[in-house]
Amino acid sequence: MPGNAERLQFLIRGFAMSVAYNIAVSHFGRRIVTSLYKQGISFIGVQAVPAFDGDTYFQDTAYAVNDNETHRLLRYADVLAIAGKVTPLRRDEKRIVDIMERVG
């Protein structure tokens, strides 16, 4: 009977052929994707979503994840927060913060 490490390697090898896995590795890196997979979180798809509050010209990427048998759509910052990584503000978020500081 294989141990946990062997089962994990088997699942990662089988999952490595999916497009969602390859996109996740290109966006987050293999270490983060592997650590999420050990927590029971796997990538099952990628989808374009509006970037922020009704903006019709910009879009962002949402990641469809299987979080311990619960399917969710997460943005980049949400995935890094689950992985325990600190995220810098995106360019459009910095712009909004700058405008809000000037106004108020």
Secondary structure as a PSIPRED ss2 file (coil, helix, strand):
# PSIPRED VFORMAT (PSIPRED V4.0)

   1 M C   1.000  0.000  0.000
   2 P C   1.000  0.000  0.000
   3 G C   1.000  0.000  0.000
   4 N H   0.000  1.000  0.000
   5 A H   0.000  1.000  0.000
   6 E H   0.000  1.000  0.000
   7 R H   0.000  1.000  0.000
   8 L H   0.000  1.000  0.000
   9 Q H   0.000  1.000  0.000
  10 F H   0.000  1.000  0.000
  11 L H   0.000  1.000  0.000
  12 I H   0.000  1.000  0.000
  13 R H   0.000  1.000  0.000
  14 G H   0.000  1.000  0.000
  15 F H   0.000  1.000  0.000
  16 A C   1.000  0.000  0.000
  17 M C   1.000  0.000  0.000
  18 S C   1.000  0.000  0.000
  19 V H   0.000  1.000  0.000
  20 A H   0.000  1.000  0.000
  21 Y H   0.000  1.000  0.000
  22 N H   0.000  1.000  0.000
  23 I H   0.000  1.000  0.000
  24 A H   0.000  1.000  0.000
  25 V H   0.000  1.000  0.000
  26 S H   0.000  1.000  0.000
  27 H H   0.000  1.000  0.000
  28 F H   0.000  1.000  0.000
  29 G C   1.000  0.000  0.000
  30 R H   0.000  1.000  0.000
  31 R H   0.000  1.000  0.000
  32 I H   0.000  1.000  0.000
  33 V H   0.000  1.000  0.000
  34 T H   0.000  1.000  0.000
  35 S H   0.000  1.000  0.000
  36 L H   0.000  1.000  0.000
  37 Y H   0.000  1.000  0.000
  38 K H   0.000  1.000  0.000
  39 Q C   1.000  0.000  0.000
  40 G C   1.000  0.000  0.000
  41 I E   0.000  0.000  1.000
  42 S E   0.000  0.000  1.000
  43 F E   0.000  0.000  1.000
  44 I E   0.000  0.000  1.000
  45 G E   0.000  0.000  1.000
  46 V E   0.000  0.000  1.000
  47 Q E   0.000  0.000  1.000
  48 A E   0.000  0.000  1.000
  49 V E   0.000  0.000  1.000
  50 P E   0.000  0.000  1.000
  51 A C   1.000  0.000  0.000
  52 F C   1.000  0.000  0.000
  53 D C   1.000  0.000  0.000
  54 G C   1.000  0.000  0.000
  55 D C   1.000  0.000  0.000
  56 T C   1.000  0.000  0.000
  57 Y C   1.000  0.000  0.000
  58 F C   1.000  0.000  0.000
  59 Q E   0.000  0.000  1.000
  60 D E   0.000  0.000  1.000
  61 T E   0.000  0.000  1.000
  62 A E   0.000  0.000  1.000
  63 Y E   0.000  0.000  1.000
  64 A E   0.000  0.000  1.000
  65 V E   0.000  0.000  1.000
  66 N E   0.000  0.000  1.000
  67 D E   0.000  0.000  1.000
  68 N C   1.000  0.000  0.000
  69 E C   1.000  0.000  0.000
  70 T C   1.000  0.000  0.000
  71 H E   0.000  0.000  1.000
  72 R E   0.000  0.000  1.000
  73 L E   0.000  0.000  1.000
  74 L E   0.000  0.000  1.000
  75 R E   0.000  0.000  1.000
  76 Y H   0.000  1.000  0.000
  77 A H   0.000  1.000  0.000
  78 D H   0.000  1.000  0.000
  79 V H   0.000  1.000  0.000
  80 L H   0.000  1.000  0.000
  81 A H   0.000  1.000  0.000
  82 I H   0.000  1.000  0.000
  83 A H   0.000  1.000  0.000
  84 G C   1.000  0.000  0.000
  85 K C   1.000  0.000  0.000
  86 V C   1.000  0.000  0.000
  87 T C   1.000  0.000  0.000
  88 P C   1.000  0.000  0.000
  89 L C   1.000  0.000  0.000
  90 R C   1.000  0.000  0.000
  91 R H   0.000  1.000  0.000
  92 D H   0.000  1.000  0.000
  93 E H   0.000  1.000  0.000
  94 K H   0.000  1.000  0.000
  95 R H   0.000  1.000  0.000
  96 I H   0.000  1.000  0.000
  97 V H   0.000  1.000  0.000
  98 D H   0.000  1.000  0.000
  99 I H   0.000  1.000  0.000
 100 M H   0.000  1.000  0.000
 101 E H   0.000  1.000  0.000
 102 R H   0.000  1.000  0.000
 103 V H   0.000  1.000  0.000
 104 G C   1.000  0.000  0.000
